Amino acid sequence: IMRFSQSSATFVIRDQGKGFDRAKVADPTAEENLTAASGRGVLLMRAYTDAVSWNDIGNEVTLTKVLKP
């Protein structure tokens, strides 16, 4: 789902998986994770958008980017 307004763009991404617990996501900037081949998705979503939220199950994420005039 994509929604656009004059001030923002919102993207809702969902899959049929069982979801995940965000509290258990390893910190990709921790020394022991710097060379890991995966695990940076949440970090990138937060870096490139202005708001990130998940449903309770963890299989749907809503990303919002504020559009600057």
C-alpha positions in Angstrom: 0.0 0.0 0.0 1.3 3.5 -0.9 -0.2 6.7 0.2 0.9 10.2 -0.8 -0.1 13.6 0.4 1.4 17.0 -0.1 3.5 16.5 3.1 4.4 12.8 3.2 4.7 9.5 1.5 3.6 6.3 3.4 4.4 2.8 2.5 2.9 -0.3 4.2 4.7 -3.6 3.5 3.2 -6.9 4.8 4.0 -10.5 4.3 2.4 -13.8 5.2 5.2 -14.8 7.6 4.9 -15.3 11.3 6.6 -11.9 11.9 9.4 -11.2 14.4 10.1 -9.7 17.8 11.9 -6.3 17.3 13.2 -6.5 20.8 15.3 -9.6 19.8 16.9 -7.9 16.7 20.7 -7.6 17.3 22.3 -4.2 17.1 24.1 -4.2 13.7 26.5 -1.5 15.0 27.8 -3.7 17.8 31.3 -4.9 17.4 30.4 -8.6 17.1 27.8 -7.8 14.3 29.8 -5.5 12.1 30.9 -8.2 9.7 27.5 -10.1 9.6 26.1 -10.7 6.2 22.6 -9.7 7.3 20.7 -7.8 10.0 20.7 -4.2 8.8 17.2 -3.8 7.4 15.7 -2.1 10.5 18.7 0.2 10.8 18.3 1.2 7.1 14.6 1.7 7.4 15.1 4.1 10.4 18.0 5.9 8.6 16.1 6.7 5.5 12.5 7.4 6.8 11.1 9.7 9.3 8.8 7.1 11.0 8.8 3.4 11.3 6.1 1.3 13.0 5.1 -2.4 13.0 2.0 -4.3 13.7 1.8 -6.4 16.9 2.8 -9.6 15.0 5.8 -8.1 13.3 4.8 -9.0 9.7 3.8 -5.5 8.6 5.9 -2.4 8.7 4.7 1.2 7.9 7.3 3.6 6.7 6.7 7.3 6.5 8.8 9.9 4.8 8.1 13.6 5.3 8.3 15.5 2.0 10.1 18.9 2.3 8.8 21.7 0.1 
